[in-house]
Amino acid sequence: MKLMLSDPIPALPGEPHWAWYQKTVDAVARPGTTVDLTHLPEGYFSMPTGAYAVAYNAIGMIQNAYRAEKEGYDAFLIGCTADLGLRAARALLSIPVLAPTESAAHLASMLGSKFSIIAFRPGSRGIVENQIRGYGLGDKLASVRCHPAFIEQSSFELMFGGEEGQKKFVELVTEEMSKAVKEDGAEALILGCTIGAAVLTMHGIHSVDGAPVIDSIAVEIKMAETLVDLRRAYGTSVCKASIYEAPPPGWEKEAPIKVEQD
């Protein structure tokens, strides 16, 4: 089984987080499953901080999904908790398309009464709440929290700041997760960043105060394997009658998507 996982931005120097993702892949993917990592051919690095940049980069994500199917991949995984391009990619493809927040939220709703999401910016609260309502899980969301320290210091500076930076990052995130459990009644926890989730996993953070911490990349991989299995066994796929309605025949001639990247 071949899965493609795409970053939501162009290449980062050295792609250090890919090695972190690979540890998750090695831990949860079953024998015979490979996960190839890629990025957008172009787009905004500032994607998480603006609606226009998110929309622009979503086009690149959808095009990567299209390429994945054309290149013989069995499923496509969006590598960003904004789940950018999810609906359009599902409409365009016949192979399964997975997104981290949707996947993690549905699992969280099975593991506890309510779940909380830890974000990196106070402005993300409304965005995340709207996102979860769109997945039909609004009544399962206990809270969306952001540690005040992330207002002054970027979470990404900490995550990519070596062992000391990551240690501080883990402390801040788990502190906020503990408050979500004790103050908001969360019984499952999700970090609103796939890279951050990989950092928590590398540091052995799998639960906080009895609430499971969900690694969204790990969940994407396992759900992808299940959906590929069901598609192979029974032809199970998304319904194209409404929200995942496929484009009309001949659309690719009007605006072709280049399959091979430079």
N, C-alpha and C positions, 0 to 999 in steps of 0.2 A: 504494500500500500504506500503510495506517494502523496504526501501532503505538502502544500506550499504555505509558508507563513510570511506575511509581508509587513515590514515596518511602514508607518504612515508618513514618513519623511524621506528625503534623499539620504544617501550614505553618510553616516557619521564616521569621522576619522578612526580607522582601526576597527570599527564595529565591536567595541568591547563587550556590549551586552549580549551579543550573539553567543559568546561562550557561556554566559549565564543561562540563556535560554536552552542551550544544548544540554546543560546539566538537568534541566527539567525534562527535556525530551528523553534523555538516557534513563531517567527515573521512572517515567510513566508510560512511554510508548512501548507497545508490545513488540516482540521479535518480528521482523519483517516490515515494520513501519519506519519509513524515513521521513524526516521533516526538513525540507530545504528552506533556508532563510533568504529573503530578498528585501529590497527596498524600492522606493519610488524612483523612476528615472529622473524626475525633476519635481520641484514643488517648494513649499515653504518649510523652513526649519522651525519657524515660530508657530506652527500649526496649532498647538494646544491653546493659544491665547487669542484667537480671533475667529469669528464665524465665517468670514470670507476665506481665510486660509484653510479652515476645515473643509469648506465646500470645494475649494480648488483642489486640495490634496485628495479629497474623496474621489474625484474623477480618476486620478492616478491609481488609486486603490482598486476601483472597478476595472480599469484596464489591466492591472496585474492579475485580477481574478480571471478575466477573459483569457489572458495569455496562459494562465495555469491550466485551464481546461483544454485549450488548443495544444498544449505541450504534454498532455497525457496525465496530468495530476488527478488524483481521485477526490480531492477536496481542497478548498482554499480557506485559510485562516487569516482573519484580520488581526494585525498586531497592534491594536490601539483601543483603549477602553472607550473612546468616543464612538466606536463601532462604525466608523465612517464608511459610507458606501454600501452598507449591509443590504438594504432593501433592493437597491438597483442591481447589485451583483447577483442576488438570488433570482431576480427577474431575468437576468441576462443568461445565467448559467443553468446547466442541468445537473452538475455535480454539487455536492453539499457546500455551503458557505457558512462558516462559523464566525462568531464575534465574541470577544472576551467578556464584555459586561453582560450581554444577553445570556451567554452560557453560564457565567458564574452566578448571576441573579436567580436563574431557574434552579440551579443546584442548591443555592443558599435557601431558597424557599422550601426545599425538601429536607434540609438539615436542621431547621429551627423555625420557630414561630415567626420571627422577624429578623431582618438582617440590616446591617449598617455598612455604608461605604465611606472610606476615608479618602478625601480629595486633597489636592495640593494647593487650591486657590479658593478663597471664600466665594468668589463669583461662580464657581462650579456647582454650587448647591442647587440652584434653580435648574441648571442644565441637566444635572444628573437626575434630579427628581422627575423632570419631564421625560427623560429617557426611560426611567423605570416604569413610569405610568404607561408609556407607549408599549411596553412589553406586558402590560396587564398585571403588574405586580406592585402597583402603588400602595396597596393596603398591607404589603409585606415589608415595606421599607420603614425601618425604625428611625433612621436618621442619616444625614450626609454631614460629615464633620471634617473640619480642617484644623490642623494644629496651628496656633498663632505664630509659631516659629517659622513656618513656611512663608509667611508674609514678608519676613525680613531676609531670609536666606533660601535660595532656590533649592528645592528638593533634588533637582538634577545635579547641582553642584555637590551635594552630599553623596548622592549615589555614585557619581563618577570621581569622587574625591579620595579614592583609596580606602584602605581598611578603616581608618579613623573616621572618615566621612560616612562610610556605610554604617559603622557602629552607631554614630549619632543619629543617622536616618532611622535605623531600626528602633532606637530608643524613643524617638519622637512619634513614630507611627504606632508602636505598641502602646505607648502612653495614651494616645487618642483612642485606640481600639478598646483599651480598658475602660475609658470613660463611656464609650458607646455601649458596652456591656452593662456597666453599673448604673449609668444615668438614663440610658435610652431603652434598655431592655433588649438589646441586640443579642441574638442567639447564633448568628453567623456573621462573618466579617469579610469584606472585600476591599482591597486597595485599588483605588481608581487610577492605576497605571500598571501596564504589563511589565515594564522594566522593574519598577518597585516591587511588584509581586515576586519576580525572580530573585531580587535581593533578599527579601524576607525568607524565601524558600532556601536560599543558600545558607542563611544564618539559622536555619532550623526552626523558624517561627511557623508552626502549624496550628496553634491554638492560643487564645488569650483569655484567661479567666474562664476556661471551660467552653468558650465559643470557637468553633473551627474557623481557621483563616484559609480562605480559598485562593489558590493560585489560578488565576484566570487562564493562563496559557496551558497549564496542565489540564484544565477542564475542557478547553477547546480541543485539545488533542484527543482526549478520550471520547468526547461527543462526536468528533469527526470520524473516529474509527467505528463507532456504533452506527452512524448514519451511512457510512460507506458499506458496512456489512448489510444493513437493511436494504439498501439500494441494490446490492448484488443479489440478495436472496429473494426479494419481493418486488423490486422496482420502486421502492418507496422514495418519494421526492416531494418537494413543495408543490402546493396547488398553485397553478398559474391563472386562476379565475379572477383575482381581484388585486390584492396588494403586491403580488409578485407576477403581475401580468407581463408576459414576454413581449419584446418589441416586435413590430410587424415584419414580415418577410422582406428581405432585401435591405434592411437598415444598415448592415455592415458595408454595403456598397456606397451608401450616401456619406457615411463618416467612418471609414475603415480604422481599425485598431491595429497598430503594428504589433506583430506577434513576437519577433525577436528583438530584444533590447540591444543597444550598442554596448 
